[in-house]
Amino acid sequence: MDGLEAVGDPVRRRFVELLARGERTAGELAALAADEFGITQPAASRHLRVLREAGVVASQVDGQRRVYALEPAGLQEAAAWFDQLAAFWEQRLDALGTELARGRRTRHAPAQTARKAS
């Protein structure tokens, strides 16, 4: 599974959002998932494992705790895919902006011509 597939699930997307703000323990993430999504600690652990195996997050053991951090390289492929889509939409939005500006000029041109004739 790649990074884009891994963040396809709302729980995993939420974990990525939280980890983008800084490291969190597995317990903190599981508690937040229980509050927001009503899932159990084992289910939260499975979601974290999917993110870890996809390279989206990294973990390290700190005593009794497992600490998770975002692994930016794991989302590079997804970011590149979104960038391709952005280029597609930017061209169309630029064209729409041109047409809207052209329409405004066309609407205002007769009124300006009428004022000059007065």
Secondary structure, 3 states (H helix, E strand, C coil): CCHHHHCCCHHHHHHHHHHHCCCEEHHHHHHHHHHHHCCCHHHHHHHHHHHHHCCCEEEEEECCEEEEEECHHHHHHHHHHHHHHHHHHHHHHHHHHHHHHHHHHHHHHHHHHHHHHC
